[in-house]
């Protein structure tokens, strides 16, 4: 059976898994953003907590995803929630780091101008720091969205019903067509997410 014949035969399953893959990714990204941005703001504003939090984040980034997955499974079980937790953890990392870097690298002249206008710290954050840091923050979201596609694939080990199901089933049965049927849509989804987030980035920073 050729690859195209396999695609035609399994197109309903592939589409269903692609939808599941996308749903898990978007759900995890949503939580990663609402967790990561506030943490990034916190570590950029409260210097005494920035070093330990950034140390933890850098440490987590160095942990292989399969190793962290192996740690989560005994705690949470082989469920979709385990897959989502894994993706959120790794997606939070670039968002926190970019939020932290974006706010810290704002030119001091902007901060001095805001203080000269009598702005409070909260007003400066809302009207000056966050808008100026937004392009860098969106770059972190973009990195997280693309990396998240691959993490959803790996998370099939933990019960995530995405395209990884096809990939790992294909590996187990030495079925190249099945591996490609999972890998190619995942790669295309990563490219699509990169494009969509880049468009959102331009829209919100214009």
N, C-alpha and C positions, 0 to 999 in steps of 0.2 A: 504494500500500500504506500503510495506517495504521500508526501506531507500535505499537499493540497487536498487529496482525497480524505485524509485524516481530519483536516480542518472542516470540510463539508460534513463529514459524518458526525463530528463532535461539536459543531458550531453552537448548539444550544448550551451545552455544558460549559464551553469556553466563555461564552457571553455571560452566563450566570456567575461563573467564578470571577470574571473581570469586574462585574458589578459589585460582588462581595469584596474584592480586593480594594476597589475604589472607596467603598463605604467604610471599611476598617481604616484605611489611610486618612480619609477626611475627618473621621471621628477622632482619631488619635492626634491629628494635627491641630484640631480645634482645642483640645485639652492642653497640648504642648504650648500653644500660643498663650492661652490664658494663665498658664503656670509660669512659662519661661520669661515673658515680658516683665511681670511684676518682680520676679526674682532678680532679673537683670537690672531693673531700676533700683531695687534694694541694695544690691552689692555696689552699685555706682554711687549711691548716696550715703551709705553707712560704711565707712572705710574699715571699721573694726571687724565687720563680718565678711568683708569682701575676700580676704585671703583664705579663710577656711572653706567658704562656699566654693570659690573658684578652684581650690585644691580638690575638693570632692568632685566637682564637675569634670576637671581634667582627668581625675582618676577613673571615673566612670567611662569616659570616652576611650580610655585605654583598655577597658575590659572587652574581650571578644563577645559579639552578640550571642553566639551559641553558648558560651560559658554563662552569661547572664540568664539566658533562657533556661539552662539547666538548673540554675539556682531558683528561678521563679516557679518552675513546674511543681516542685514539692510543696511550695508555699500556697500557690493559688490553684494548681491543678492544670490538666490539659483542657483548657477552655479558651474561648475567644477573648475573655478578659485578660488572660495571660499574654496573649499576642498584643493586645492594645497597650498594656502596661509596658511591655518591652519597647514598643514603638514610641510611646510617650517619653520614656526615659531618654532614649537616644535622640529624639527630635527636640527635646528641651535644651540639650547641650549647646548646639549652634545658636539657638535663639537667645539664650542667656548670655553667651559670650559676645554675640554681636550687639545686643542691647547694652551691655556693659561697655564695650568698646565705643559704640556710637555716642553714648552720653559723655564718656570721659574725654573723647577727642573733639568735643565742641570747642571752638575758639574762645579764649577767655574774654575777648572783647564783647561777645554776645551776652555772657553772664554779667559782666560789669554794666552793660547797657540796661539789662533787665533790672539789676539792683538799683541803678540810678533812677529808674522809673518807679521804684518803690514796690516792686513785685515781691510777694512772699515766695518761699521755696516751692510750695505747691503750684503757684502761678507760673513760676519760672519753668518748672517741669512740664506743665501742661501747654504753655504758650511758646516756649523757646526750646528747651532741651529735647522734648519728645519729637516735635516736628522736624528739628534739624537731624536727629538721630534716626528718623524713620527709614531713610534709604538703606542704612546699614542694618537696621532691624529686619527689613524686608529681605535683604540678602540672606540673613540667617534663616528666615522662614523658607526661602527658596531652596537653600541647602537641605533643610530638614525635610521638605516635601519630596525632593528627588531621592534622598537617602531612604526616606520612609517607604518608597515603593519596594526597594530591595529588602527592607526589614519585614514588610508584610509577607514577602515570599518566604523568608526564613521562618517567620512565625507560624507557617503551616505546620511545623513540628509541634506547636503548642495548641493546635486546634483552630488556628485561623483559617477560615474557609476562603482562600484566595487562589491566585494562580500558582502559588507554591505547591498546592495540592497536586497539580499536574506535573510540576517539575520533579517532586520527590517520588511520585508514583512512577514517572518515567525512568528515574534513576534506579528504583527498586526492581523494575521489570526490564531494564535495558532497552526501553522504547524511546528511540531518538525523536520520533514524531511527537510523542507526548511531552518530552522535555522542551522541544522547540515551541510547542503550542502554548506552554506556560511562560517560557522565557521571552519570546518575541512580543506578545502583548504587554508584558511587564515593562520591557524596554521602551515600547512606544508610549506607555502610560507615564513613564518617568520623563520622557521628552515633552509630553503634553502638559504635565504638571509644571515643568520648568517654564514652558511658554506661558501658561495661564498665570502663574505667580509673577512672572516678569511683567505681564500686562497690568496686573493689579498694582505692582510696585510703581509702575509709571503713572498709573491713574491717581494713586494716593499721594505721590510725591511731586506731582506736576505743579 
